[in-house]
Amino acid sequence: MQLTLPIYAAGAMSAITFLAHVFVGTTKNAGPILHDERLPSGPLATLTFSWEANSILLVFMTLGFLGAAYWDSWPLLVFNTVLAATLSLWAGVVTIRKSISPLRFPPAPMFLVIAALGAVGVSG
């Protein structure tokens, strides 16, 4: 791999996505649902697990891209790029199914940027 700057940028964008997820998304999106006492405990536990699992995933994606750049690891770069592209595609599907603009659903553009930066690194 020769183009490490886009790979580091993918790692930085993953970190920004993590921070947005935790500090903005938790407050504006998940928080009101996670604190709704009318929800049964089973669905609430599932939602809590899913939200926090995404936080963990974003930390490991950040570390994966940064590790791929630092150690010049092709498999780590490809894995994280495919993961970001898959999540970008799924975010697009969610926006279509829920009839919302991708710009109103931050994971759609954020994962697209991460995947694009990873793809530049893969192609370099």
N, C-alpha and C positions, 0 to 999 in steps of 0.2 A: 504494500500500500504506500502510495506516495503523497496523497492529499489528506494530511491529517487535520488540517484546519476545519473542513466541513464535518469531520467526525467529532472533533471537540465541540463544534457548534451544535451538532445533534445532541451531544451530552448536555450542553448548556441549555438548549431548548427543552430537553427532558426535565432538567432541574426547574426551569421556569414553570413548566406544566405541573410539576409536583407542587410547587409553591402556590400556584393558582388554585389547584385542586384542594389543597389543605386549607389555605387562608381565605380564599374567596368562595369556592364551591361549597365548603362545609357550612359557611355562614349563610349564603344565599339560597343554596339548593338543598343540600342534605340536612342541614340543621333543623329546619322547621319540621321535616318528616321524622327525623331521628328522635325528636322530642315530643312527638304527637302521642299522647297517652291513650288515644282512642284506638290505635293500631294494636292488633293482637301481637303477642310476644314472638311468635314464630316468624311472621313476615318482617317484623322489626329487627329481629336478630339476623335474618338473611340480608336485609338492606345494610345493616351495620357492618356485617362481615364483608359484603361486596364493596362498600365504600372504602373500608380500611384496606382490603386486599388491593384495590387500585392504587392506594397510596404506596403500599409496599412495592407493587409492580413498577411504579414510576421511579422509585428510588433505585431499584435494580436495573431499570432501563438506563437511567443516568449513569450508574456505575459501569454498565455494560459498554456504552458508547465511549466513555472516558477510558475504560480499560482497553477497548479495541484500539483506540488511538495511541495510548501510551505503550502497550505491548505489541503493537502492530499485528493484532490478532484478526485475521480474515474471518474465521468461523464466528467469532463474537460479533464482529461488525455485521455480517450477513444475517445472523440470528436476530439481532436487535433491529436491523432495518426491515426485515420481513415482519417482525412483530409490530413495529410502528405502522407499516403499510397495512397490515391486517386490521389493526385498531382504527386506522383512518378510514378504511373501507367500511368497517362496521359502524363507525360514527355516522358516515354518510347514509347507510341503510336506516339507522335510527331516525335521522332527520327526515328522510322520505316517509318512513312509516308514521311518524308523529306530525308530519306536515309543518315542520319548522325550518327556518332558514339555517343553513350550516353556520352562518355567522352569529346566530343566536345560541349555538350549541358549541362552546369553546373546544371540546375535544376534537371536533371535525377539522378545523384549520390547524390546530396545534399538532396533532399527530401527522397531518399531511406535511407540514413543514419539517418535522423530525424525520419522517420517511424520505422526503426529498433530499435533505442534507445527508442522510445515511446513504442514499442511492448515489449521490455525487461521490462520496467516499468509496463506495464499492466500485464505481466506474473508473476511479482514479488509479 
